[in-house]
């Protein structure tokens, strides 16, 4: 655990140094400037990637919102925001600013996989979740399943009939990652 804190503290120092170099006129592609500008605006947000449908609304209300609040994060999902920019750019900017990202893979939404990949490529920690009937290893799985490229990662599978258990699992994962990435705590 102490080693993780040291690595994150060192990375934070290096990013600060790089921001200063770039701010003093160094040439860099616009995307690099955008990344640092948004990273400088880092928030205490938990950006949530998920399918917006009736079946996932209870997961948002009874799992994500309270679990995020319990660990001091503000849960954000783009459909409740009113961005000035194009929605796709607002999503990417929100991912860049977020402390953590939660990606629910339920219902095989291609945008969720894309956004999760972007978050990973932006060096954001991503917590993956999915409905239990999407588990490709489960004996009784439904119509949808988590794709094999992501299935190798840790995924918290949740049962719509047992949201308190899902909340506890998500909250524990959020708290553990926050302890790991917050140097000096």
C-alpha positions in Angstrom: 0.0 0.0 0.0 2.8 2.4 0.9 4.5 1.7 -2.5 1.2 2.6 -4.3 1.1 6.0 -2.4 4.7 6.7 -3.4 4.0 5.9 -7.1 1.0 8.1 -7.2 2.8 10.9 -5.4 5.7 10.6 -7.8 3.3 10.6 -10.8 1.5 13.7 -9.4 4.9 15.6 -9.2 5.8 14.6 -12.7 2.5 15.8 -14.1 2.9 19.1 -12.3 6.3 19.5 -13.8 5.0 18.6 -17.3 2.1 21.1 -16.9 4.6 23.8 -16.1 6.7 23.0 -19.1 3.7 23.0 -21.4 2.3 26.2 -19.9 5.6 27.9 -20.8 5.1 27.5 -24.5 6.3 24.0 -25.4 4.9 22.6 -28.6 2.3 19.8 -28.1 -0.6 18.5 -30.0 -4.0 20.1 -29.0 -5.1 16.8 -27.5 -2.2 16.9 -25.0 -3.2 20.5 -24.0 -6.8 19.5 -23.6 -5.8 16.5 -21.5 -3.7 18.7 -19.1 -6.3 21.5 -19.1 -9.1 19.0 -18.0 -6.8 17.2 -15.6 -5.9 20.5 -14.0 -9.6 20.8 -13.3 -9.7 17.4 -11.6 -12.8 17.1 -9.5 -14.1 14.8 -6.8 -16.4 13.2 -9.3 -17.2 9.6 -10.0 -18.1 9.7 -13.7 -20.5 6.9 -14.5 -20.7 5.1 -17.9 -23.9 3.1 -18.3 -26.9 2.3 -20.4 -29.7 4.7 -19.5 -32.8 2.5 -19.4 -35.5 1.6 -16.9 -33.6 -1.6 -15.9 -30.5 0.3 -14.8 -32.2 3.3 -13.0 -32.5 1.4 -9.7 -28.8 0.5 -9.9 -28.0 4.2 -10.3 -30.3 5.4 -7.5 -29.7 2.7 -4.9 -26.1 1.7 -5.6 -24.0 4.3 -7.5 -25.4 7.5 -5.9 -25.2 6.4 -2.3 -21.9 4.5 -2.6 -20.3 7.5 -4.2 -21.7 9.9 -1.6 -20.5 7.6 1.2 -16.8 7.9 0.1 -17.1 11.6 -0.7 -17.5 11.5 -4.5 -20.1 13.3 -6.5 -21.7 10.8 -9.0 -22.1 12.1 -12.5 -23.8 10.7 -15.5 -23.9 12.8 -18.7 -27.7 12.5 -19.3 -28.3 14.6 -16.2 -25.8 17.3 -17.2 -26.4 20.2 -19.6 -23.1 20.5 -21.4 -22.3 23.4 -23.7 -20.1 21.3 -25.9 -21.1 18.4 -28.1 -22.2 15.4 -25.9 -19.3 13.2 -27.1 -16.7 15.9 -26.1 -18.5 16.5 -22.8 -18.3 12.8 -22.0 -14.5 12.7 -22.7 -13.9 15.9 -20.8 -15.9 14.5 -17.8 -13.8 11.3 -17.9 -10.6 13.4 -17.9 -11.8 15.4 -14.9 -13.1 12.5 -12.8 -11.3 11.1 -9.9 -12.7 7.6 -10.7 -14.9 6.1 -13.4 -17.5 3.5 -12.9 -18.5 1.6 -16.0 -21.5 -0.6 -16.0 -21.3 -3.1 -18.9 -25.0 -4.2 -18.7 -26.8 -4.5 -22.1 -23.6 -4.6 -24.2 -23.7 -0.9 -25.1 -20.8 -0.2 -27.6 -20.5 3.4 -26.3 -19.8 2.0 -22.8 -17.0 -0.1 -24.1 -15.5 2.9 -26.0 -15.8 5.2 -23.1 -14.2 2.7 -20.7 -11.3 2.3 -23.1 -10.9 6.0 -23.3 -10.9 6.2 -19.5 -8.3 3.5 -19.3 -6.2 5.2 -22.0 -6.5 8.5 -20.0 -5.1 6.7 -16.9 -8.3 6.8 -14.9 -9.1 4.0 -12.6 -12.2 2.2 -13.8 -14.5 0.1 -11.7 -16.5 -2.3 -13.9 -19.9 -3.6 -13.0 -22.6 -5.5 -14.8 -25.9 -7.2 -14.0 -25.4 -10.7 -12.7 -27.2 -12.3 -15.7 -24.5 -10.9 -18.0 -21.8 -12.9 -16.4 -20.4 -15.2 -19.1 -19.3 -17.7 -16.6 -22.7 -18.1 -14.9 -24.7 -21.2 -15.5 -27.9 -19.2 -15.9 -27.1 -16.2 -18.0 -29.4 -14.0 -20.0 -29.5 -12.6 -23.5 -26.5 -10.3 -22.9 -23.0 -11.0 -21.6 -19.8 -9.1 -20.8 -17.4 -9.4 -23.7 -14.3 -11.5 -23.2 -11.8 -8.6 -23.6 -13.2 -7.0 -20.5 -14.2 -10.2 -18.7 -10.6 -10.7 -17.6 -10.8 -7.6 -15.4 -12.5 -7.5 -12.0 -16.2 -7.0 -12.5 -18.7 -6.5 -9.7 -21.8 -8.4 -10.9 -25.0 -7.1 -9.3 -28.4 -8.6 -8.9 -31.4 -6.3 -9.3 -33.1 -8.2 -6.5 -30.2 -7.5 -4.1 -29.1 -3.9 -4.5 -27.9 -3.4 -0.9 -25.3 -6.1 -1.5 -24.3 -4.4 -4.7 -24.0 -1.0 -3.0 -21.7 -2.5 -0.3 -19.5 -4.1 -2.9 -19.2 -0.9 -5.0 -18.7 1.3 -2.0 -15.9 -1.0 -0.8 -14.2 -0.9 -4.2 -14.4 2.9 -4.3 -13.0 3.3 -0.8 -10.1 0.9 -1.5 -9.1 2.7 -4.7 -9.4 6.1 -3.1 -7.1 4.9 -0.2 -4.6 3.7 -2.8 -4.5 6.8 -5.0 -4.6 9.5 -2.3 -1.0 10.0 -1.2 -0.3 10.7 2.4 -3.5 9.2 3.8 
